[in-house]
Amino acid sequence: MVRCFLIHTVCQLSALSAGESRVLYSRVFGPDEGVLSDQHRELSPEERRLLQKEKAAVVARQVRSAVSLFREASDRQLMEMVPGDEALALQEADSGVVRLRAGDPFSEEMSALWLGVQSLAFTLVCEPHENLLLAEGTLRNLTRHCLEHLHMLGQGSEVLLRSHRIDALLSRLLPHGQLLFLNHRFAQSLEKEVVAYMAK
């Protein structure tokens, strides 16, 4: 099962030391860990929300560090992309996996798959037994739709204003955090449904 999906900023190669990662969107799936652990049962809903927000920030920082190291090691210059270059941006995207140790920030060990597109990272946090190849395919599909329909390569990205569109995308491609095995016909049908919704 996928535990959460994040869209956050990462520094470009020329600005590796500048600033923290900013979480632009996060969606958590599955049971609230605060309900499950004894130490968090006494927290108010607002305190639980803040705890969840902090966990997302921890994941974003770890992924930002991994993206920075990957880009530094590859020594590849990032080409500036503009709206219309979504397919090329996705093809040129950096990708990787970060192992999140138990307790940092989740109570059990997790895997964070990331896709670095320009100054953004798209991250899926999965349980350790999850099929990572299937998760990567789902992450690439989600990223493609986000880039194309939310104009995330240009100035004034709509991700913050149109989070309901990302919610709808996740409900179709990652229902309740479950990765879907898709045959060709079902994938085409789902693609048409997503495109029709995003065009509204």
N, C-alpha and C positions, 0 to 999 in steps of 0.2 A: 504494500500500500504506500501511496505517496503521502507524506505527512504535511508538506506545505509547498507552495509555489511562490516565488519572489521575483520581482523585477526591481533592480537596484542599480545605482551608478557605480562605475569603477573608473579609476583614473586612466587616462590614456598614457602611452609610454613616455611622452614628453613631460608629463606632470605626475609622475609616480608618487612623489612625496606630498602632493597637495591634497589635504582634506580627507575626510572620512567618506565611507560609502553611505549614500542616502537611499533608504527604501522607498520606492515610488508606489509599489503595490505589494500586498501580501495576502495570501489566502491559506488558512489552516484547515486541514481535513482530519477526520477521525476524532477520537475522544480528547477532551481537554485534559492535558496532563495535570493541571492544577486540581481537578476533581479526583484524579487517581492517587496523587501523593498526599500523605498525611500532613506534611509540613505546609501545604498550600490550601488545605480545606477551609481554613479560617479567613482566607482572603475575600474581599468584596469583589463583585464583578468588575469594577473599575480597576482594582489592583491586579486582577487576573489578566485583564486586557493589556495593562502596562507590562506585565511579566511576559506575555506573549509577544508584545512589540519588541521588548528587549532581546528575546530569543531570536527573532527575525533579524535584528540588528547584529547580533553575534555571528549568525550565519553569513550575513552580507559582508561583514568585515573579513571573515575567513576566506570567503570566495574572492573578495577584492584582492587579498594578499596572494591567493593562488593565481589569479589572472595576471597580476603585476609580475610575479615571478616567471610565469609562462612566457609573457611577452618580452621580458628582459632576456630570458634564456634563448628565445627564438631569434631575437635581434631582427625581427621583420618590421618594416615601417608600415604603420597603419595608413591606409588611403582614406581620405575624407570622403564619405558617401553622402549623397543627397537623396531626397524623395525620388523614387523611380528606380533606385539602385538596390532595392530590398533583396532581390534574388542573389545579386553579387555579394552584398553584405553578409547574407546568411552563409553563402559558400565560403567566404573568407573568414568566418567567425572562428575564434579560438574555442576550444572545449576541453573539459577535464572533469575529474571527480575528486572531491575532497572527502576524506573519512572524518566524520565528526565523532570524537570519543564520547563514551557514556559520561553524562554529567556536563558536557560542554557543547551546546547548551541543553540538549534533551537528556532525559533520564536514562535512555539506552543509546547504544551506538547507532549512527545513521550514516547514509551516504548522500552527499550533496553533488548532484550533477549540474554543471554550469556550462553556459554558452555565452561567450563574450563577444558582443556585437558593438563595435566602436566603443563608446563610453558607457554602454549598458551591459548588464549581465542578467540573464534569465536563469533561474535556479530552481531545480526540483529537489526536495529533500525526501529521500526514500528510506524505507526500512531496509535493514541489511540483507534480507533474503530476497529482495525484489529483483526482477529481471532488468538489469541495467541497460541492455541493448534495446529492449522495448521502451524503457523510460527515456533513453536518448532520442528515439524516433518520435515519441510523444512530445518531448521538449522542443525538438526542431520544428515540429508541426505547429505547436503553440506559438513559438517565436516567429515563425513565418507569418501567421495570421496577425499577430500583434504588430509586426513591422509594417505589413501591407495596409491594414485597416485603421491603425491608430497613428500612422504617419510619424513613427518614432525616430526616423533618421533626420527629419528636418527640425527647424526651430519651432518652439511652441508645441511640443508633443502633447497629444490629447490623453495620455495615459491617466493623469490625475483627474481629468474631467469626465472620462468615460470608463470608469472602473466597472460599471454595470455591464459593459460589453465584454470585458475580460471575464467577469463572472459567468456570463452566458457561454462564452467560449469554453471555459473550464467545465461547465455543467454538461457540455456535449462531448468534449474530447477527453475529459478526466472526471467522470461522474463520481462524486463522493470520494475522490482520491484513488479510484481504482483504475489501473492501466488496462486499456482495451486491446485485445488481439483483434485486428481488423482484416477481413478478407477484402479483396479488391473492390467488389461491388458495394459492400457496406461502407468502405472508405470513401468511394465516390459519392454515395448518397449523403454521408455525413458532411463531406466537403461542400456539396450543393446547399445543404441546410445552413452551414456556417456562413457561406458567402451571401446567401439570401438574407440572413439575419443582420450581418455586418453592413449590408448595403442600405438598410433602413435609415 
